Amino acid sequence: MSSTLGGSDFISIEALTSQVTDILVAHRMTPQNAQIIALTIVAAEVDGSRSHGIQRLGGYIGSLNSGWVDGVVAPVVEDCSASLVKVDARNGFAQVALAAASELAKSKARREGLAMVAIRDSHHFASLWPDVEPFSQHGFIALTMVNSRSRMVAWGGKRKVLGTNPIAFACPRKGRPPLVFDQASSVMSQGDVLLHASRGDKLPNGIGVDKDGEPTVDPRVLLDGGALLPYSGAKGSSIAFMVEILAAALTGSRFGFEDTSGVFPGAQTSNAGQFLLLIDPNHVAGEAFSDRVEQLISELTAAGTDRMPGDRRYQCRAAARSNGIQLDERSIAEIARLSNGQTCPEGKSK
Protein backbone atom coordinates (compact mmCIF):
# COMPACT_ATOMS: atom_id res chain seq x y z
CA MET A 1 0.00 0.00 0.00
CA SER A 2 1.59 3.20 -1.16
CA SER A 3 2.07 6.15 1.20
CA THR A 4 2.32 8.68 -1.62
CA LEU A 5 0.08 9.44 -4.54
CA GLY A 6 0.91 8.29 -7.99
CA GLY A 7 -0.84 6.43 -10.79
CA SER A 8 -3.48 4.04 -9.52
CA ASP A 9 -1.71 3.11 -6.27
CA PHE A 10 -3.72 2.91 -3.10
CA ILE A 11 -2.90 5.32 -0.31
CA SER A 12 -3.49 4.70 3.37
CA ILE A 13 -6.02 6.74 5.30
CA GLU A 14 -3.25 8.03 7.56
CA ALA A 15 -0.99 9.06 4.68
CA LEU A 16 -3.75 10.91 2.85
CA THR A 17 -4.78 12.68 6.06
CA SER A 18 -1.18 13.76 6.58
CA GLN A 19 -0.87 15.09 3.01
CA VAL A 20 -4.13 17.02 3.19
CA THR A 21 -3.16 18.44 6.59
CA ASP A 22 0.19 19.62 5.22
CA ILE A 23 -1.53 21.33 2.27
CA LEU A 24 -3.92 23.17 4.58
CA VAL A 25 -1.11 24.23 6.91
CA ALA A 26 0.75 25.63 3.90
CA HIS A 27 -2.31 27.76 3.16
CA ARG A 28 -2.81 29.67 6.41
CA MET A 29 -4.12 27.09 8.87
CA THR A 30 -2.75 26.01 12.23
CA PRO A 31 -1.75 22.33 12.41
CA GLN A 32 -4.54 21.62 14.91
CA ASN A 33 -7.26 23.28 12.81
CA ALA A 34 -5.88 21.78 9.62
CA GLN A 35 -6.03 18.25 10.97
CA ILE A 36 -9.68 18.65 11.97
CA ILE A 37 -10.59 19.74 8.44
CA ALA A 38 -8.35 17.12 6.84
CA LEU A 39 -10.13 14.39 8.78
CA THR A 40 -13.51 15.48 7.38
CA ILE A 41 -12.16 15.60 3.81
CA VAL A 42 -10.54 12.18 4.06
CA ALA A 43 -13.59 10.73 5.83
CA ALA A 44 -15.65 11.57 2.76
CA GLU A 45 -13.16 9.75 0.51
CA VAL A 46 -13.07 6.76 2.86
CA ASP A 47 -16.87 6.48 2.90
CA GLY A 48 -17.26 6.89 -0.85
CA SER A 49 -18.67 10.44 -0.72
CA ARG A 50 -16.32 11.79 -3.38
CA SER A 51 -18.37 14.95 -3.92
CA HIS A 52 -17.25 16.18 -0.49
CA GLY A 53 -13.71 14.81 -0.44
CA ILE A 54 -10.60 15.88 -2.33
CA GLN A 55 -12.82 17.64 -4.88
CA ARG A 56 -13.51 20.28 -2.23
CA LEU A 57 -9.92 20.79 -1.12
CA GLY A 58 -9.38 23.53 -3.71
CA GLY A 59 -12.42 25.34 -2.34
CA TYR A 60 -10.96 25.33 1.15
CA ILE A 61 -7.68 26.69 -0.19
CA GLY A 62 -9.38 29.36 -2.29
CA SER A 63 -11.40 30.54 0.71
CA LEU A 64 -8.35 30.60 2.97
CA ASN A 65 -6.13 32.45 0.51
CA SER A 66 -8.82 35.02 -0.26
CA GLY A 67 -9.07 36.04 3.39
CA TRP A 68 -12.77 35.10 3.47
CA VAL A 69 -12.23 32.48 6.22
CA ASP A 70 -9.76 32.49 9.13
CA GLY A 71 -7.76 29.28 9.40
CA VAL A 72 -5.79 30.14 12.54
CA VAL A 73 -8.49 31.52 14.81
CA ALA A 74 -9.58 29.70 17.99
CA PRO A 75 -13.36 29.55 18.62
CA VAL A 76 -14.91 30.90 21.80
CA VAL A 77 -17.12 28.42 23.67
CA GLU A 78 -19.85 29.85 25.91
CA ASP A 79 -21.34 27.68 28.68
CA CYS A 80 -24.73 29.37 28.72
CA SER A 81 -27.05 27.14 30.75
CA ALA A 82 -27.68 23.59 31.90
CA SER A 83 -28.32 22.42 28.34
CA LEU A 84 -27.09 25.20 26.03
CA VAL A 85 -23.65 25.73 24.51
CA LYS A 86 -23.02 28.67 22.20
CA VAL A 87 -19.88 28.92 20.08
CA ASP A 88 -18.49 31.93 18.29
CA ALA A 89 -16.43 30.41 15.48
CA ARG A 90 -14.94 33.85 14.81
CA ASN A 91 -15.07 33.40 11.05
CA GLY A 92 -13.36 30.02 11.26
CA PHE A 93 -14.49 26.56 10.23
CA ALA A 94 -17.55 25.04 11.87
CA GLN A 95 -15.85 21.69 12.51
CA VAL A 96 -13.19 23.42 14.58
CA ALA A 97 -15.90 25.14 16.61
CA LEU A 98 -17.80 21.90 17.11
CA ALA A 99 -14.67 20.07 18.23
CA ALA A 100 -14.11 22.76 20.85
CA ALA A 101 -17.66 22.36 22.21
CA SER A 102 -18.00 18.60 21.91
CA GLU A 103 -17.01 17.47 25.41
CA LEU A 104 -19.07 20.17 27.12
CA ALA A 105 -22.12 19.31 25.02
CA LYS A 106 -21.82 15.60 25.81
CA SER A 107 -21.51 16.22 29.53
CA LYS A 108 -24.62 18.41 29.49
CA ALA A 109 -26.61 15.86 27.52
CA ARG A 110 -25.56 13.10 29.92
CA ARG A 111 -26.64 15.18 32.88
CA GLU A 112 -29.78 16.87 31.55
CA GLY A 113 -30.93 14.42 28.89
CA LEU A 114 -30.33 16.83 26.04
CA ALA A 115 -28.03 19.61 24.91
CA MET A 116 -28.09 22.17 22.15
CA VAL A 117 -25.06 23.65 20.45
CA ALA A 118 -25.48 26.91 18.52
CA ILE A 119 -22.51 27.84 16.32
CA ARG A 120 -22.32 31.25 14.67
CA ASP A 121 -19.96 33.05 12.27
CA SER A 122 -18.70 29.75 10.89
CA HIS A 123 -17.86 28.09 7.57
CA HIS A 124 -19.01 24.55 6.76
CA PHE A 125 -17.85 23.02 3.49
CA ALA A 126 -17.99 19.30 4.21
CA SER A 127 -20.32 16.35 4.66
CA LEU A 128 -22.46 16.61 7.79
CA TRP A 129 -22.45 12.99 8.87
CA PRO A 130 -18.92 13.25 10.39
CA ASP A 131 -20.38 15.85 12.77
CA VAL A 132 -23.06 13.54 14.21
CA GLU A 133 -21.72 9.99 13.92
CA PRO A 134 -19.13 10.38 16.74
CA PHE A 135 -21.84 11.51 19.15
CA SER A 136 -23.98 8.51 18.26
CA GLN A 137 -21.02 6.21 18.90
CA HIS A 138 -21.20 7.50 22.49
CA GLY A 139 -24.89 6.63 22.74
CA PHE A 140 -26.51 9.93 21.78
CA ILE A 141 -29.17 10.68 19.21
CA ALA A 142 -27.76 13.61 17.24
CA LEU A 143 -29.38 16.01 14.81
CA THR A 144 -27.51 18.82 13.07
CA MET A 145 -28.05 21.24 10.22
CA VAL A 146 -26.22 24.10 8.54
CA ASN A 147 -27.42 26.85 6.25
CA SER A 148 -25.44 28.01 3.24
CA ARG A 149 -25.32 30.78 0.68
CA SER A 150 -28.38 31.10 -1.56
CA ARG A 151 -28.30 28.34 -4.16
CA MET A 152 -31.87 27.13 -4.37
CA VAL A 153 -35.11 28.49 -5.80
CA ALA A 154 -37.84 27.76 -3.27
CA TRP A 155 -41.02 26.17 -4.64
CA GLY A 156 -42.90 28.88 -6.53
CA GLY A 157 -40.07 31.39 -6.14
CA LYS A 158 -38.46 33.47 -8.88
CA ARG A 159 -34.90 33.78 -7.53
CA LYS A 160 -32.47 32.10 -5.14
CA VAL A 161 -32.98 32.85 -1.44
CA LEU A 162 -32.43 29.60 0.47
CA GLY A 163 -29.33 27.45 0.49
CA THR A 164 -29.14 23.72 -0.16
CA ASN A 165 -29.28 23.58 3.65
CA PRO A 166 -28.37 20.01 4.60
CA ILE A 167 -29.38 18.06 7.69
CA ALA A 168 -27.80 14.99 9.28
CA PHE A 169 -29.20 12.54 11.83
CA ALA A 170 -27.52 9.75 13.79
CA CYS A 171 -29.06 7.12 16.05
CA PRO A 172 -27.10 4.59 18.13
CA ARG A 173 -27.66 0.83 17.74
CA LYS A 174 -26.98 -2.03 20.09
CA GLY A 175 -23.76 -3.74 19.03
CA ARG A 176 -23.88 -2.22 15.54
CA PRO A 177 -22.66 1.00 13.88
CA PRO A 178 -25.08 3.94 14.23
CA LEU A 179 -27.86 4.67 11.78
CA VAL A 180 -26.74 7.84 10.01
CA PHE A 181 -28.14 9.90 7.15
CA ASP A 182 -26.98 13.15 5.62
CA GLN A 183 -28.98 14.92 2.93
CA ALA A 184 -29.41 18.28 1.27
CA SER A 185 -32.74 20.09 0.97
CA SER A 186 -32.22 20.32 -2.79
CA VAL A 187 -32.79 17.50 -5.27
CA MET A 188 -29.02 17.15 -5.60
CA SER A 189 -26.26 18.57 -3.44
CA GLN A 190 -24.03 21.32 -4.78
CA GLY A 191 -21.09 18.96 -4.40
CA ASP A 192 -22.69 16.38 -6.68
CA VAL A 193 -23.36 19.07 -9.29
CA LEU A 194 -19.67 19.98 -9.15
CA LEU A 195 -18.78 16.31 -9.50
CA HIS A 196 -20.94 16.05 -12.64
CA ALA A 197 -19.29 19.19 -14.03
CA SER A 198 -15.76 17.92 -13.38
CA ARG A 199 -16.55 14.65 -15.15
CA GLY A 200 -18.34 16.30 -18.05
CA ASP A 201 -21.57 14.44 -17.22
CA LYS A 202 -25.06 15.78 -17.78
CA LEU A 203 -27.47 16.18 -14.89
CA PRO A 204 -30.72 14.22 -14.69
CA ASN A 205 -33.87 16.17 -15.52
CA GLY A 206 -35.41 18.19 -12.72
CA ILE A 207 -32.22 19.08 -10.85
CA GLY A 208 -31.93 22.78 -11.58
CA VAL A 209 -32.42 25.80 -13.80
CA ASP A 210 -30.20 28.26 -15.66
CA LYS A 211 -29.81 31.96 -14.84
CA ASP A 212 -33.05 32.70 -16.70
CA GLY A 213 -35.02 30.14 -14.72
CA GLU A 214 -35.19 27.63 -17.56
CA PRO A 215 -34.58 23.90 -16.88
CA THR A 216 -31.06 22.69 -17.66
CA VAL A 217 -29.15 19.41 -17.58
CA ASP A 218 -25.77 21.13 -18.03
CA PRO A 219 -24.05 21.38 -14.63
CA ARG A 220 -21.80 24.21 -15.79
CA VAL A 221 -24.79 26.26 -16.90
CA LEU A 222 -26.44 25.65 -13.54
CA LEU A 223 -23.28 26.72 -11.70
CA ASP A 224 -23.00 29.86 -13.83
CA GLY A 225 -25.79 31.87 -12.20
CA GLY A 226 -28.38 29.11 -12.21
CA ALA A 227 -30.03 27.45 -9.23
CA LEU A 228 -30.87 24.09 -7.76
CA LEU A 229 -34.44 22.98 -7.12
CA PRO A 230 -35.78 21.68 -3.80
CA TYR A 231 -36.54 17.99 -3.50
CA SER A 232 -40.26 17.11 -3.56
CA GLY A 233 -41.18 20.69 -4.34
CA ALA A 234 -42.71 22.46 -1.36
CA LYS A 235 -41.51 19.76 1.07
CA GLY A 236 -37.85 20.41 0.33
CA SER A 237 -38.44 24.15 0.50
CA SER A 238 -40.00 23.75 3.94
CA ILE A 239 -37.00 21.78 5.20
CA ALA A 240 -34.59 24.40 3.85
CA PHE A 241 -36.69 27.13 5.49
CA MET A 242 -36.54 25.31 8.84
CA VAL A 243 -32.75 24.97 8.53
CA GLU A 244 -32.44 28.69 7.81
CA ILE A 245 -34.39 29.45 10.99
CA LEU A 246 -32.51 27.05 13.28
CA ALA A 247 -29.00 27.42 11.84
CA ALA A 248 -29.06 31.15 11.09
CA ALA A 249 -31.81 33.06 12.89
CA LEU A 250 -31.49 31.08 16.13
CA THR A 251 -27.69 30.99 16.26
CA GLY A 252 -27.23 34.63 15.23
CA SER A 253 -25.62 33.85 11.88
CA ARG A 254 -26.04 35.16 8.35
CA PHE A 255 -28.92 34.02 6.19
CA GLY A 256 -27.90 32.55 2.86
CA PHE A 257 -29.05 35.64 0.96
CA GLU A 258 -26.75 37.80 3.12
CA ASP A 259 -23.63 36.15 1.69
CA THR A 260 -20.85 38.60 0.78
CA SER A 261 -18.19 36.15 -0.40
CA GLY A 262 -18.32 37.64 -3.89
CA VAL A 263 -15.92 40.40 -2.88
CA PHE A 264 -13.30 37.77 -1.96
CA PRO A 265 -12.01 36.29 -5.25
CA GLY A 266 -11.62 32.53 -4.90
CA ALA A 267 -13.86 32.23 -1.83
CA GLN A 268 -16.16 29.23 -1.98
CA THR A 269 -17.32 28.54 1.56
CA SER A 270 -20.44 30.01 3.19
CA ASN A 271 -20.22 32.10 6.34
CA ALA A 272 -23.29 30.83 8.15
CA GLY A 273 -24.38 28.89 11.24
CA GLN A 274 -24.83 25.39 12.62
CA PHE A 275 -27.46 23.92 14.93
CA LEU A 276 -26.82 20.68 16.85
CA LEU A 277 -29.16 18.82 19.19
CA LEU A 278 -27.99 15.92 21.36
CA ILE A 279 -30.40 13.60 23.15
CA ASP A 280 -29.49 10.91 25.65
CA PRO A 281 -32.19 8.25 25.08
CA ASN A 282 -31.55 6.76 28.51
CA HIS A 283 -33.23 9.81 30.04
CA VAL A 284 -36.38 9.23 27.98
CA ALA A 285 -36.92 5.61 27.00
CA GLY A 286 -34.33 3.93 29.18
CA GLU A 287 -32.97 0.52 28.26
CA ALA A 288 -36.00 -0.18 26.07
CA PHE A 289 -34.83 2.32 23.48
CA SER A 290 -32.29 0.08 21.76
CA ASP A 291 -34.73 -2.82 21.60
CA ARG A 292 -37.38 -0.61 20.06
CA VAL A 293 -34.97 0.63 17.41
CA GLU A 294 -34.05 -2.94 16.53
CA GLN A 295 -37.74 -3.88 16.38
CA LEU A 296 -38.30 -1.12 13.83
CA ILE A 297 -35.30 -2.23 11.76
CA SER A 298 -36.49 -5.86 11.82
CA GLU A 299 -39.89 -4.82 10.57
CA LEU A 300 -38.38 -2.75 7.76
CA THR A 301 -36.11 -5.63 6.78
CA ALA A 302 -39.03 -8.08 6.75
CA ALA A 303 -40.90 -5.65 4.49
CA GLY A 304 -38.10 -5.78 1.92
CA THR A 305 -35.80 -2.91 2.92
CA ASP A 306 -32.31 -4.22 2.26
CA ARG A 307 -30.22 -1.24 3.39
CA MET A 308 -30.32 0.98 6.46
CA PRO A 309 -29.04 4.58 6.53
CA GLY A 310 -25.24 4.52 6.56
CA ASP A 311 -24.80 0.91 5.42
CA ARG A 312 -23.19 1.75 2.07
CA ARG A 313 -20.75 4.14 3.70
CA TYR A 314 -19.76 1.51 6.26
CA GLN A 315 -19.04 -0.96 3.47
CA CYS A 316 -16.83 1.59 1.70
CA ARG A 317 -15.12 2.37 5.01
CA ALA A 318 -14.32 -1.28 5.72
CA ALA A 319 -12.75 -1.64 2.27
CA ALA A 320 -10.67 1.53 2.70
CA ARG A 321 -9.41 0.42 6.10
CA SER A 322 -8.33 -2.91 4.63
CA ASN A 323 -6.94 -1.79 1.30
CA GLY A 324 -6.45 1.96 1.51
CA ILE A 325 -8.07 4.61 -0.66
CA GLN A 326 -7.79 4.57 -4.44
CA LEU A 327 -8.13 8.11 -5.75
CA ASP A 328 -9.01 8.85 -9.35
CA GLU A 329 -6.56 10.67 -11.60
CA ARG A 330 -8.38 13.97 -11.16
CA SER A 331 -7.99 13.84 -7.37
CA ILE A 332 -4.35 12.85 -7.63
CA ALA A 333 -3.71 15.79 -9.94
CA GLU A 334 -5.56 18.15 -7.59
CA ILE A 335 -3.44 17.14 -4.62
CA ALA A 336 -0.26 17.53 -6.68
CA ARG A 337 -1.38 20.98 -7.86
CA LEU A 338 -2.19 22.20 -4.37
CA SER A 339 0.95 20.64 -2.90
CA ASN A 340 2.91 22.81 -5.32
CA GLY A 341 1.32 25.92 -3.91
CA GLN A 342 -1.22 26.59 -6.63
CA THR A 343 -4.55 28.00 -5.57
CA CYS A 344 -8.13 27.37 -6.52
CA PRO A 345 -8.96 28.75 -9.99
CA GLU A 346 -10.90 31.98 -9.71
CA GLY A 347 -14.51 31.94 -10.73
CA LYS A 348 -15.14 28.43 -9.43
CA SER A 349 -17.72 28.23 -6.72
CA LYS A 350 -19.02 25.65 -4.32
N, C-alpha and C positions, 0 to 999 in steps of 0.2 A: 504494500500500500504506500503510495507516494506521499511525501510530506510537502511537495511543491507542485504547482500547477504546470501542466504541460501535456499537450495532446489529449488523449482520452484516459489518462491515468486517473485512478481514484485518489482522493485526498481525505485524510482523516478529519473528523469533526474538530479535533483540537488544533490541527495545523491550519485549517481554514479560519477558525476563530482567531488564531494568532495573527494571520495575515490581514484579516479585515480590521482587527484592532489596531495594528500598526498603521494601516492606511488612514484610519480615522484620527489617530494621534498626530500623524503628519499633516492633518488638515484642521488644526485648532481644536483638539479635544484633549482633555486630561486622560491618562491611562485608565483610571477608574470609570469615568463616564463612557469612554470608548468601548471598554469591554462589555458594559451593559448593553450598548447598542449592537455591538458585534454579535452578542449571543442571540439577540432577536433576529438578526439578519440570517445567521447560520441556522437557527432553529427552523426558519421557513424553508431553507434548502433541505434540511434533514427530513422534514415532514412532507416534502413534495409540493410545497406552496411556492413555486418558483416566481410567481408574480410579485411576491413580497420579500424575495431574497436578494441575491447579488444584483438583480435588475434595478433595485432601488438604491444601491450603494452610491451611484453617481448623483442621485437626488439629495442624499445626505451631504455629500461633499459640496455640491453646488450651493446648498443652503448655508452650510458652514462658511464657505469662502466668501459668500455675498454679504455676510454680516447679519443676515436675517435671523439666525438662531445662534445662541451662545453655547459653545461646546465645553466651556471650562467652569461655568457657574455651578454653585452648589444650591440646591433647593432649600427652602425654609419650610419646615414642618411645624404646624400649629396644632397642639393638643387642646381642642376646643371644648369638649364635653365628654360625658361617659361613653358616647358612641360615635362621636364625630371627629374626624381628622381633616384638616384643610392643609393644602400644600401650595405654596407659591413656587412654581417652577422657575420663575425669574427668566423667562424667555429661553429656557433650556428644554431638553427632551423629556417627554412625559414618562418614559420608562425609568429615567434617572430619578424623577420625583416619586414615582410609585415605589421604587426600591428603597428610598429613604423613609417612606411611611409604612412599609409592609409590616414590620414587627409590631409597631404600635397598633396598627389596625387589627392584626390577629389577636393581640392581647385584649383589646376592647371587645372584639366579637366573642372570644372565649368567656369573658366575664359577663357581658351584657346580653349575649345572644345574637347581636348584630352590630355592624359598624359600617359607617359610610365614609368614603374618602372623596374629597372634592379637590381636584387639581386644576389650577388656573395658570394662564400665561405659559402654556406648554406647546410642544410640537410632537405630534404622533405621526409616524410615517411607516408603521410596521403592521404585521398581523396583530390581532387583538387576543387570540387564544393564549399566547405566551404570558399575557398579563393575568389570566384567571386560572389557568391549569395548576400552577404551583400552589395556589390557595386551596384548591380542591384536593390536592394531594395531602393536605393537612386536615382534611375533613370538612372544609367549608363549602357551602354553596356560594358561588361568586357570579356576579353580574356586572359587566362594565360596558361603557359606551363612550365614544368620542365623536365630537362634531368636526367638520372640516370645511375648507373653503367651498363656496358655492360651485357645485358641479352638476346639479340635478334640477330638472324642471319638474316641479310638483304637479300632480294630476290636475289638469285644467289650467295650469299656469302658462304664461307667455315668455318668461325668462328665468334664468337660474337664480335661486335664492338659497335653497337647502343644499347641504353637502351630501355625499354618499353615506355619511353617518352610520358607521358600523356598530354592531353590538356583539358581545361574546358572553357565553354562559357556560359554566362548568358545574358539574354535580358529582360528588364522590360516590364510588361504588365499593362494595365489600369485596376485598381481595382482587379487584380488577382496576385497570386505569380509569380515570374519571370520564364521564360523558362530557364532551366539550364541543360546542359549535361556535362558529365565528362567521358572521355574514354582514354584507352591506345592505343598505336600504334601497339601493338601486338594483336594476336587473342584473348588472354585471359590475364588479368592482372596477375602480379606476386602474388598479394594478393589472387586471386581466385585459383591459383595453390596451394598455401599454404593451403587454406581452404580445397581443395580436399584431400591434403595429410593428414591433421589433422583428416579428417573424414574417411580416408581409401577408398575414392572413386576413380574410374578411370577417366581419362580425356577423353573428346571426341576425335575422330580422328582429326588430322590436327592442334593440338595445339602446339606441340613442338617435339624436337628431343633429343636423348641421347648424351653422350659425344663423341660418334663416328659419330654423324650426322645422326643416324638412327631414324625413327619415333618411338615414344613411347606414350603410354597412361597411364604410371605409373608416377604420379606426383613426387614421391621421386627420381625416376631415372632422370627425367628432372632437378630437383633441384640439383642433385649430378653431376654437371659439364655439364649438358645438356643446351639447349637453347630454348627459345620461338620463334615462327614464327610470322612474321608481318601479320596483317589482309589484305586480298585482295592482297597478294603478293607484287608487286612493289608499289602499292598505299600506303600501310602501311609503307613500307620502306621509301618512300618519305616524309611522314608526320614525321616519327622519325628523318629523316635527317634534316628537317626544324627545329624541336624542338632543335636538337643539335646545330644548328647554332644560333638560337635566344636565347636559354637559357644558352648556354655555351660560344660560340665564342663571341657573342655580349656583354654579361654581364661580361666577363673576368673570367669565371669559368672553372672547369675541364671538359673535355670530359669524357664520360662514360668509355672509354678504359684507361683513366689515373687514374682510381680508385686504391687506395693503402690501402683500409680497411683491406686487408688480413693480415696485420701485427698487427692488433688490434683484438685479439681473442674475439669473441662475438659481434663485430661490425656488424650491419646490414643496417644502413642507407647509403645513397650515398651523398658524398660531391660534390655538383654540383651547378647549378644556376637556377634562375626563371625569366621569362619574363612576364610582365603584361601590358596590354594595356587597358586604360579606354577611352570611347568615350561618350560625352554628346550629345545625339541625337537632343536635342533642337537647337544646333549650326548648324546642318546639315539639318534635315528635318522639324524641328519645331514641332508644335502641330499635324501635320499630321502623324507623325511617329507612334504613338500608334494605330491610326485608320488603318494604313496600315498593321501593325503587326496582328491586329485582323482580317483584311480581309484575310490575308494569312492563319491564323488558321481556319477560317470559311470554306475556300475552301478545306483545308486538311480534315477537319471533314466531309464535304459533300462528299468527295471522299472515305470515309471509314476509315480514320485514327481515332482510338478511344483513343489514348493516346499521349499527348504532352511531350516533354522532361521535366523530373522532377516530373511528375504527381504521379508516384508510390512512390517516396520518400516522397512527401507531404502527401500521404495517410498513410504511415507508421508513419510519424511525428505526424499527428493528433491523431493516436491511442496511441502513446507513451506519448503524452502530457495529454491524458485523463486517461490512465491506468497505465502508467509507462513502464519500459523496462523489458522484461522477457529474461534473459540471459540463454543460454544453460549451461549444467553441466560443459562443458569444459571451458567456460569463467569464470564461478564461481570459478572453481578450479585454474585457472590462476591468478585471482585476489587474492585469498587466498595465493597462493604460493609467489607471489610478495610482498604481504603485510607482509609476514614473513621474508622478506629480501633475498629471493632466487633470483638468477640472471638467465638470459636467458641461456639455455643450449648451450654450445659451439658447433660449427659446423653447427648451424642452420642459415640460411641466408634468407634475404628478398625475 
